């Protein structure tokens, strides 16, 4: 389709756009991988939050994102510089993801929220500046296409990251739960819970104890399909299972940190850009007027040259038998 394609391939010859799209793809993988894991697994499974409550508990991340987006926007409008913001933002995201790898089933929720705010602050310094970098590198006629391409590649990276990260999480979940159950079997509190008649009276606890004694995997497969069963277990019995989820998520956060670190290296090659103080429509009108003025000046120059040749008594081209032949310009032509 050439220039009629939704994303013309020639835009990838632009170094700024190529680096910004590549960085957005890699950062999107780490970003969405972490953002999907925190509410759906850590908050709902380990802390037992409902989906609505888990969404509300993500507000610190949204607050950090909002503050960083507003702050970076103000600074970019004053300085016109873009490159420094996504680099700092991705670096902060890497730090936050490394902090996420240290959380366990016993980590207080307020500490997790603080790390969420840090992650959101890095995110706010990354998403919008990358989009502005692509817009600044594109011509005014192609800003819409460039903006949609930046969003598209970031979302594709997110889809790619979520698919891989969740696959890794569930592949490691069984082994992590088993190792935590082996360690918990040596703890007096866990052994006491297994022998407690009141604990055994609960159907969920009884099913869990039966799965342990018979070494059946049916109960644990059911947990992967419906994690709300964990909230019905005695806290002493549920703890090794929740810790198994936390250990698996630590691997995901580490992978996200590595992905964002790769994105950081890519963005270091981003050229230094200066934002225009004109809007896209104003910039396009300016280019059109400049083109029109250049054409008018060229036309006037050609007319002046032709009239100068006529005043000199000769034409710009002399004709011989073989056709028109160029001659040296008259002194008046200069």
C-alpha atoms as one frame of an Amber mdcrd trajectory, in Angstrom:
protein
   0.000   0.000   0.000   3.009   2.309   0.190   2.135   5.697   1.666  -1.509
   4.618   1.922  -0.697   2.001   4.570  -1.954   2.544   8.106   1.695   2.565
   9.224   3.960   3.361   6.243   7.212   1.432   6.506   9.242   4.531   5.633
   8.688   5.934   9.137  11.097   3.285  10.435  13.892   5.061   8.562  13.465
   7.883  11.061  15.890   7.115  13.902  13.852   8.906  16.580  10.627   7.108
  15.697  12.351   3.731  15.430  13.999   4.073  18.856  10.851   5.420  20.502
   8.675   2.618  19.115  11.214  -0.060  20.069  11.613   1.360  23.564   7.850
   1.647  23.952   7.412  -1.985  22.911   9.942  -3.287  25.462   8.824  -0.979
  28.268   5.190  -1.871  27.542   5.995  -5.545  28.109   7.433  -4.875  31.548
   4.861  -2.238  32.432   1.704  -4.190  31.622   3.179  -7.384  33.057   3.549
  -5.705  36.440   0.267  -3.791  36.265  -1.691  -6.974  35.575   0.061  -8.979
  38.295  -0.366  -6.575  41.209  -4.180  -6.247  41.339  -5.168  -9.677  40.049
  -2.711 -11.799  42.020  -1.076  -9.924  44.870  -4.015  -7.838  46.078  -6.842
 -10.282  45.362  -5.107 -13.580  46.206  -2.594 -12.724  48.906  -4.498  -9.902
  50.615  -7.964 -11.258  49.828  -9.259  -8.027  48.280 -12.326  -7.998  46.082
 -11.845  -6.854  42.469 -13.373  -3.464  43.321 -11.222  -3.031  46.415  -8.120
  -4.104  44.492  -8.858  -1.375  41.959  -9.170   1.201  44.732  -5.919  -0.011
  46.285  -4.184   0.772  42.984  -4.902   4.499  43.476  -1.361   5.250  44.756
  -0.008   4.135  41.384  -2.532   6.325  39.586  -1.641   9.255  41.858   2.072
   8.861  41.128   1.336   8.604  37.398  -0.819  11.764  37.486   1.758  13.824
  39.411   4.587  12.748  37.109   2.555  13.352  33.940   1.620  16.877  35.000
   5.123  17.692  36.233   6.902  16.349  33.152   4.391  18.119  30.903   5.072
  21.470  32.561   8.838  21.006  32.412   8.769  19.885  28.778   6.657  22.888
  27.768   9.134  25.236  29.474  12.387  23.652  28.359  11.298  21.973  25.117
  13.423  18.924  26.005  12.040  15.398  25.874  14.838  12.803  26.060  15.644
  13.081  29.762  12.099  12.296  30.959  11.573   8.767  29.543  15.108   7.820
  30.589  14.502   8.922  34.187  11.013   7.401  34.143  12.144   3.962  32.971
  15.013   3.996  35.494  12.495   4.640  38.286  10.307   1.818  36.970  13.266
  -0.572  37.116  13.924   0.402  40.737  10.244  -0.050  41.655  10.071  -3.482
  40.018  13.191  -4.580  41.886  11.516  -3.439  45.115   8.442  -5.478  44.156
  10.607  -8.602  44.000  11.161  -8.301  47.773   7.502  -8.382  48.787   6.166
 -11.495  50.489   2.817 -12.718  51.760   3.562 -10.919  55.058   4.525  -7.526
  53.598   2.250  -4.764  54.965  -0.092  -3.322  52.358   1.080   0.255  52.964
   4.606  -0.687  51.922   3.293  -2.194  48.711   1.321   1.008  48.060   4.457
   3.119  48.484   6.219   1.041  45.829   3.100   1.377  43.656   3.374   5.168
  43.882   7.061   5.015  42.888   6.211   2.762  39.934   3.411   5.117  38.864
   5.756   8.105  39.082   8.171   6.403  36.718   5.314   5.443  34.433   4.064
   9.021  34.249   7.500  10.199  33.140   7.635   7.562  30.402   4.369   7.168
  28.511   3.555  10.734  27.452   7.154  11.857  26.719   7.654   8.874  24.402
   4.501   9.833  22.528   5.671  13.441  22.289   9.057  12.285  20.988   7.364
  10.435  18.147   5.131  13.427  17.421   8.109  15.802  17.380   9.983  13.572
  14.926   7.043  13.144  12.538   5.965  15.705   9.973   2.809  17.692  10.826
   0.828  15.745   8.219   1.726  12.411   9.890   1.316  13.206  13.589  -1.923
  11.224  13.829  -0.327   8.153  12.289   2.798   8.475  14.437   0.777   8.854
  17.650  -1.341   5.805  16.920   1.789   3.821  16.009   3.382   4.675  19.374
   0.279   3.511  21.238  -0.042   0.413  19.048   3.514  -0.788  19.636   3.255
  -0.153  23.380   0.049  -2.204  23.566   1.517  -4.989  21.447   4.485  -5.092
  23.818   2.077  -5.240  26.757   0.156  -8.131  25.217   3.406  -9.932  24.519
   4.653  -9.350  28.072   1.441 -10.392  29.817   1.253 -13.625  27.823   4.832
 -14.591  28.672   4.823 -13.402  32.278   1.602 -15.152  33.247   2.778 -18.342
  31.574   5.966 -18.222  33.637   3.989 -17.454  36.800   1.725 -20.506  36.500
   4.609 -22.742  35.445   6.505 -21.836  38.605   3.489 -21.733  40.899   3.228
 -25.481  41.547   6.881 -25.868  42.499   6.855 -22.786  44.738   3.717 -23.939
  46.565   5.226 -27.393  47.099   8.467 -26.013  48.536   6.573 -23.669  50.858
   4.333 -26.504  52.051   7.402 -28.626  52.840   8.881 -25.742  54.840   5.548
 -25.051  56.603   5.172 -28.707  57.632   8.059 -28.172  60.053   6.399 -25.208
  61.764   4.416 -25.843  64.993   1.615 -23.433  64.038   0.953 -25.254  60.763
   1.015 -28.679  62.472  -1.378 -27.445  65.145  -3.795 -26.153  62.501  -3.805
 -29.574  60.803  -4.831 -31.283  64.079  -7.323 -28.666  65.242 -10.905 -30.105
  65.157 -12.408 -26.650  64.619 -10.187 -26.149  61.586 -11.147 -29.546  60.190
 -14.844 -28.685  60.555 -14.499 -26.143  57.747 -15.143 -27.905  54.368 -12.408
 -25.924  52.630  -9.873 -26.779  55.344 -10.944 -30.433  55.316 -10.499 -30.612
  51.545  -7.046 -29.037  51.842  -5.946 -31.426  54.626  -7.218 -34.395  52.636
  -5.223 -33.238  49.589  -2.091 -33.084  51.745  -2.533 -36.519  53.268  -3.427
 -38.217  49.982  -0.919 -36.185  47.933  -3.696 -35.271  45.515  -3.174 -32.344
  43.130  -6.884 -31.807  42.477  -7.256 -29.215  45.245  -4.279 -27.187  44.020
  -5.496 -27.277  40.437  -8.813 -25.947  41.690  -7.014 -23.056  43.416  -5.463
 -22.018  40.102  -8.955 -21.867  38.575 -10.656 -20.219  41.565  -8.259 -18.452
  43.919 -11.106 -17.293  46.214 -10.806 -20.698  47.950  -7.692 -19.371  49.685
  -9.810 -16.835  51.572 -11.895 -19.695  53.015  -8.882 -21.508  54.473  -7.498
 -21.056  57.960  -4.768 -18.341  57.742  -2.152 -20.794  59.033  -2.981 -23.258
  56.256  -3.331 -20.618  53.552  -0.014 -18.907  54.328   2.317 -21.320  52.441
  -0.027 -21.209  49.435  -0.024 -17.403  49.413   3.722 -17.364  49.822   3.966
 -19.638  46.797   2.058 -17.019  44.781   4.317 -14.264  46.171   7.469 -16.164
  45.197   6.116 -16.722  41.686   5.265 -13.032  41.350   8.778 -12.084  42.439
  10.049 -13.871  39.329   7.591 -11.906  37.197   8.675  -8.595  38.697  12.314
  -9.495  38.072  11.525 -10.263  34.438   9.675  -6.951  34.185  12.698  -5.130
  35.614  14.955  -6.791  33.040  12.571  -5.836  30.214  12.443  -2.212  31.378
  16.246  -2.162  31.749  16.551  -3.252  28.108  14.124  -0.487  27.182  16.279
   1.980  29.135  19.355   1.006  27.110  17.380   1.476  23.881  16.125   4.915
  24.938  19.647   6.103  25.718  20.154   6.286  21.931  17.154   8.600  21.528
  18.285  11.851  19.824  17.942  15.134  21.681  14.655  16.651  20.584  13.233
  20.132  21.009   9.481  20.520  21.027   7.899  23.090  18.740   5.842  25.858
  20.325   3.313  25.610  17.493   0.505  23.080  17.303   0.368  20.499  14.542
  -2.209  22.491  12.555  -0.200  25.712  12.997   3.007  23.930  11.985   1.330
  22.520   8.891  -0.039  25.944   7.951   3.432  27.410   8.451   4.985  24.785
   6.173   2.318  25.374   3.528   2.854  29.137   3.630   6.632  28.678   3.491
   6.264  26.395   0.475   3.960  28.872  -1.228   6.344  31.778  -0.550   9.275
  29.758  -1.899   7.337  28.950  -5.057   6.347  32.611  -5.475   9.926  33.788
  -4.983  11.163  31.233  -7.522   8.551  32.398 -10.019   9.506  36.043  -9.515
  13.192  35.210  -9.905  12.522  33.363 -13.148  10.456  36.262 -14.488  13.176
  38.750 -13.538  15.804  36.610 -15.250  13.722  36.375 -18.413  13.129  40.122
 -18.533  16.833  40.768 -17.948  17.659  38.569 -20.912  15.182  40.472 -23.078
  16.677  43.845 -22.096  20.119  42.554 -23.140  18.789  42.023 -26.641  19.210
  38.296 -26.615  17.224  35.355 -25.453  18.401  32.894 -22.814  18.837  30.247
 -25.495  20.232  30.726 -28.993  18.940  28.579 -31.810  21.088  26.990 -34.494
  20.373  24.481 -37.187  20.600  21.562 -34.793  18.176  23.091 -32.316  18.546
  25.158 -29.171  22.054  25.453 -27.795  22.960  27.030 -24.491  25.138  30.134
 -24.484  27.006  31.988 -21.721  24.835  34.340 -19.733  24.908  38.051 -20.578
  26.540  40.247 -17.993  23.165  41.857 -17.349  21.737  38.412 -16.520  23.876
  38.287 -13.422
